[in-house]
Amino acid sequence: MRVFAAVCAVLFGLSAGASAVPFETWTNVPLVDSMCSRKVQKDPDTHPRDCAVKCAESGFGILAEGGAFLKLDKAGNEKVLAALKASEKKDHLRVTVTGDRSGETLTVKTIELLK
């Protein structure tokens, strides 16, 4: 019985460690659509919400430190598009994103359009 309990404890510890993936957070970063990302890179806060919604098919991303454009995954794109459509904000589109970065793509866990 002790061996069984010890094995269960080890397995539980391994599974708990595997699910504790350290997500990264990007706070108050510019949100832009992929189509306009290069055009607005120097001043992303001037990029209007109407343009972002119109270009939504190209996908969205954030401009991280150093000017890197990180694309959002499908779920992140859907969340952002819904938030943009519900927002009355005209420009200065900024978000806080928590997720996992793989190369130049973010698998979004949470994303919030800032007011």
N, C-alpha and C positions, 0 to 999 in steps of 0.2 A: 504494500500500500504506500509506503514511504517513497519507493522508486517511482510509482505512478504520480504521486503528488509533486515530486521533484521534476519529472519530465513535463508535467503540465505547467509548472511555474516557469521553466525555461522556455517552453513554447509560447506561453503568454507574453513573456518578456520580449522575445524575438518579434512577435506579431505587433506588439505595442510600439516597439522601436521602428518597425517598418512603416507603420502608419503615421509616425511623427515626422513627416516630411517638412523640412524647413522652407516655408514659402518666403519669397522676397516681397517687400512693399515699396511702391513708388508713390510718393506723396506730393500732391499739388503739381502734377506734371501736365503739360499740354497734350490734349487729345486732338488728333487730326485724322482725316481720311487718307488712305494710301495714295489716292490720285493726286492730292494736293500737298503731300508731305514735303516734297523738295521745294516746292514753290513758296511755302510759308515757313520754312525751317528757321529763317533769321528772325521772324516776328510772328510766331504761331498764334499769339493772342488776338491778332487782327482777323484770323480766319473765321468767317461767320457760320453760325449754326445752320442756316439755310443751305449753304454750300455743302457742309458735312452731311446733311441728310440727303441732299440730291446725289452726292457721290458715294453713298453708303454701300453700293454694290462692290466697290473696290476694297471694302474692308476698312477697319480703323486700326490705329496704333497710337502709341505715346512717343513723345520725344523725350528720351532719357538724357541724363547728364552726358555731356560731350557731343550732343546732337544725334545720338544713335536713335533710329526709328525702330521701335519694337512692335511688331504686328500682334494684334489680339487674335485669339482663337475664335472659332465659330460662336461658342457660347458667349464670349466676351463681346463680340460684335453685336449679337442679338440684344444683350443687356444694355449696351451703350445706345444703340439705335432707339430702343424703347424709351430710355431716359432723355435722349435728345428730343424726341417727338413730344414728350410730356413737358419739356422745359420751355420757358419763355425767354431764356437767355439768348442774347443776340450774338455774342462773341466771348472771348476769354474762356474758351472751353477747357476746363482743367478737371482732372480726375485723381482719385487715389485708388490704386490698384494693388491687390494682393494676388500673387500667383507664382507659378513656376516658370522660369525662363529656360528655354531650350533653343540655343542659337539666337536667332532674331525673332522668335515667336514666344508669346506669353500664353500659357494656359491659365486662364483667369479663374481665380477662386472667388474673389469679390471685386466689385468695381463700383465706385460712387462718383457721379457727376457732381462737382462742387458748385455751390451757389455763389 
